[in-house]
Structure formats: C-alpha cells, structure tokens
Amino acid sequence: LDFNYVEQARARQAQLTKPAGSLGRLEEIAAQVAGITRSVIPVVQRRAVVVMAADHGVTAEGVSAYPKDVTPQMVLNFLAGGAAINALARQAHADVIVVDIGVAADLEHPNLLSRKVRRGTANMAREAAMSEVEVLQAINIGIAVLENLAEQGLDLVATGEMGIGNTTAASALSACLLDVPAEYVTGRGTGIDDQQLAHKVRIIERAIAHNAPDISQPLDVLAKLGGLEIAGLVGVILAAASRRIPIIIDGFISSAAALVAWSLAPTVRDYLFAGHLSVERGHRLILEKLDLEPLLNLNLRLGEGTGAVLAMHIIEGALRTHKEMATFSEASVSNKDNA
Amino acid sequence: LDFNYVEQARARQAQLTKPAGSLGRLEEIAAQVAGITRSVIPVVQRRAVVVMAADHGVTAEGVSAYPKDVTPQMVLNFLAGGAAINALARQAHADVIVVDIGVAADLEHPNLLSRKVRRGTANMAREAAMSEVEVLQAINIGIAVLENLAEQGLDLVATGEMGIGNTTAASALSACLLDVPAEYVTGRGTGIDDQQLAHKVRIIERAIAHNAPDISQPLDVLAKLGGLEIAGLVGVILAAASRRIPIIIDGFISSAAALVAWSLAPTVRDYLFAGHLSVERGHRLILEKLDLEPLLNLNLRLGEGTGAVLAMHIIEGALRTHKEMATFSEASVSNKDNA
C-alpha cells in the first residue's frame, strides 16, 4: 500500500457530511483501495471475475457428492450464461472470464480461454497431483490471463473456480500451509454426509503422508496436492497485486490460492479483500491467518466467485460514498468541532 | 407470508445448477420475497428509501455530539444529493423520498415532502415527547407516503431517518419495549465520549421515570418518548407489509420503528429484512427480539437508510440468481441424485 494515498483518502473521509467513522468498514475500504491504486478518489469501473476450471484425480477416491462430469458441464453453463456467477456478474457489471486450465474433457467455445496444462491432476492419494513444471505453467497462465485483462483495462478483479473435488485439494493445501490437522480444514464441499466426510479426511491425510510435501516450500505443497485451478488463481492474485489492482477473493478454494500467494509474497495481503465467509470450515482459519475480515457472511458455499462478485457492491458503495458525498463546507453542514 | 409461494420458490431453487443450499441465505431471501409478494419469481425493480426527518426536544439536555441545526442542514444535503444515502441510492437505483415530519426549522424544496406534525418533539426528560393525536398523525403520514409510492409502483422499500437526538429516543423506546435497563440499549450515537454516554443514559432513565409510559401500550410508549420520524417509519412499515412489499430496515432508529410496528402487528416481522447490524448497542437486542438476522455487518452507524440501501444489492442478488440461473435439465448438468 502507498500510505501517502491512504492518508489522503482518510483526510477526505473526515470532511464528508457524516459523523467521523460512521461509515465503518466502507471508510476503511476506500482508504485501502486508495493505497492500492495510488488514487485519492479511486474508481472500480472495469470489473472481471476470473473463473479457473480444472479436474482433480482424487475424485477417484469418492470424495465428492457430484461426479467429475459436472466440471465440464458447468464450464459450458458458465459460457452459456446460466450459472449463479453469470447472474451475479451481470448484476455487478463484471465480465466472466472462463479459463480451462485443466478440465479432463475436450471443451471448445469461442469465449473459453483454453489453457489446459493437463487433463486434470493426478490422484494425490497415490502420487503428486502435478509436476513442478506443471505448477509453474499453471501459475504463469494465471499471470498471463490477468496481464491480458489489465492491458484492456481492469479496476477490480474477483477470483472464481470450478472443479469437482477441489475442496479436497484446498483442504490438503490448507492443512499443510496452516500446519493444522486435516479435519480442522475439511468440510462437506458440495454436500457429503458424515461418513463421506470422515472418508474425505482420511484421503487428505493419506495424500499428505504419501507425498510428504515440504511445508516450507509453498510450490512443493501446491504441486503435490493441487489443483491446477488453484495454481492459476495464485498467478492471478500475484499479477493483480503487482499491477496494483484490488482483488476480491471468493470462498475456501480461492482463499487457499490466496494463502499460497501470500506464502510466496506476503505483501499481496494488502491487495486482497475477502468477499465473504464460506460455510466450508477451513475458510475461517485461512482468513484469520491472512488477517482478512470477510465483507459478507451469507452462508454461501458455491464457489465460482459468487461471494466475491456479490461483494463488489460493497466495494463500489465504499468508493461511491467516498467520491460523491459533499463535504461539510460544500453542503454548509455544521461539523462536530465547529458547532 | 403465503407459504404456497415459499414452497414453489424452494422447489425452483432445488432445480437450479448448484448444490442444494449452496447459495445459503440468498436462497432463503428468494423464498421469503416469493412468499411476501405472492410471486414465484419475484423482481425488485422499483425501489425507494423513505427518509423521515424530525427534531428532538431532548437535545436540550446535551445528549448529542452535534447541534440540532444539523437536522435541517442534512435534509437540504439529502435534497441536493450530497449525503451518503444519495450516493448509495444512486448505486442501488433507489429513489430517495425525503419527508419533513417534524424538523424544527422552516424548510422548502420542490422535492421535499413537507408533512410537519410539529417543530420537533417536546423534551421527553420533562414532558411527553408528543400527544396521542400527534403520534397518530405521524403514523398516518408514514402510511400515506408509502401508499402514494405504492400507487406509482414500488417493489422494495428501505427505511431511513435523520434527526439529531434520535438515538436517545430509540434507546428510550427500546428500553421500554424490550423491558431492559436503558444502559443496555444506549450507545454513542454520532460520537459522544464516556462521560456524555453516562449522561445520556441518565437522561433516558429520567424520561422513562417521568413519563411512566405503559409498556403494554406501544403507542403510549411512542408518544411519550418519540420521535416523530420513528412514528412515521412505523406507518411506512405497517403500510408496506399490508401492501405485500418487502421492507429493508436500516439501523438502530429504523429498527426501533420496526419494534413498535411489530408490537402493534406481529405479522409484519415476515415482511422485514434487517439491512445490517449497527454499531449502536441496542440494535442487536432489537433484531434478536424480532428474530431477524442482519444481511450486512460493516460497522455502520450513520443511519439515513444507508445500510438498508446497501443491502438492496443482496436482495437483488438473491432474486437474480433465483430468476436467471439455468436448471439442471436446461443446462444438461448432472445433479447429485441422477449421477
């Protein structure tokens, strides 16, 4: 953050026609975006959500309530405009950028960014999810996607994902990078029962034990446990921060990507907003680690970027009040101190 | 609520391309609005926030950080479009309806609804804030304002207010209607210090002791403790519920009005959404009494309807996903049960 701009934004807030601090987090958001973008009165006109899609070999172990065919089906649904993320992105005037970074099916569509690194990860319960080369490829794809968007003009980006089995990968990653037992960060994903949840925890424990990632090396953890879409989002987050573009992270999967990005480059944290608090139990622990307070808490657990895009309205509200409100002197309103 | 429509809305939600329940509160909101409006796929196109403004005689006791001149000054600021509520209403495409229901100053403006019952309430620390006739006049004004909006077409209404000293009135009302000590429901308003807060609590205790309202009679409590803008909002809430229009209540003052309305007619509760949780300490207790879960929690304490209007985006998100998402069969996506 550029604290020169943070301070200038705060000074403006103190002059606006409201009791000091009465807009609460909206005031903090405005100051943070000012510090991110080096603009005293920033705008977030041009918006996008990057939805990275990939499959997970670990679904062979029966960790998800849905079959993996749903990944390509939902990618086509995104491209046809029929998913929750499409409805919410239309509302928020955000472009939906769909990236096939590793779906285990052949997909073609004029609006699909086909950047397949491989057809799904390997089954991490038996081998490394991907190689070191592949994880770097996936991160670079995320960087390139963001750079391309930034070249066209981008003020605010949200992270989204689709991949049957990806809560399993996110839980495994979180357990390693937060150094907590797998059960602390493993939830029901798309909707498994108690017995399936216990099985999912055991699979994650087995994957970690079998691959023995070096937890001091985030890329080793990411390569061994996956997934490709998470690696892609790591690239998106790193590139957006380096471009001084505010990033809204979505739920558990996106936050696992943020955790990896933060492990690689701790300063990215200042460029992040947590869109919401997911029902997935690992999410809260990641946000606490990153010291991020979620903007919304609506019991969402869908992913796709839905909570992040819904939170765009909060960011916009913060910047609209910051920009559009009259000052005490402009409006001839008595301030507390000159009463 | 018409549960026939609630059930039909839930049946639709179960067919949309997402894991069951994964949109959390958005799904509940869609079902509730369906039940309110008797529409399986409701819309909230035409929106307004009704901002009732009035003064409070109790400011003579030094209970506020701001002078009472700020009430008319801020009304003019609303009419000029320079306040926080204007910025947020522009974002939410909501009309701002400003009503002078009891400002202690002469105000004229083509867009102001001049419905002054009296020039501010009397000082409740020494006498009843208003008469029984005046409280009914104020409620009727709120009803008439809402009816007029509804005639022109209204799908969603938010409540807002302005009145220096009105947290004092709301605290006094809440203490009586929740039957709790004044200090439980008294906060810092626009920003008083510890000593001033203790003074404010004593003034509220004195007002309650002196007026001895009959806590089983909500209108007696409202007349004796005020304020005019709160009574006006009671009318807005009652009329909107009777018109089957969903209502988003804002912070502490608006919620005190909702508490009075609920005391008069408990079924209004089902037509209410709590926009946000205010910093004002009494707010949580009112929402718990009404069994309402706030949609946002952003440390706001400005009033004006700001939190309620910001929450309109959440309601819209709920209804957009409900309306615009493809079903499993439309999108050829495998559901959990037919996998």
Interface residues (C-beta under 8 A of the other chain):
Chain A: L16 T17 K18 P19 A20 G21 S22 L23 G24 R25 L26 A65 Y66 P67 D69 V70 Q73 M74 L76 N77 A80 G82 A83 A84 N86 A87 L88 R90 Q91 T190 G191 V279 L295 L296 N297 L298 N299 L300 R301 L302 T306 L310 H313 I314 E316 G317 R320 T321 K323 E324 M325 A326 E330 A331 S332 V333 S334 K336 A339
Chain B: L16 T17 K18 P19 A20 G21 S22 L23 G24 R25 L26 A65 Y66 P67 D69 V70 Q73 M74 L76 N77 A80 G82 A83 A84 N86 A87 L88 R90 Q91 T190 G191 V279 L295 L296 N297 L298 N299 L300 R301 L302 T306 L310 H313 I314 E316 G317 R320 T321 K323 E324 M325 A326 E330 A331 S332 V333 S334 K336 A339
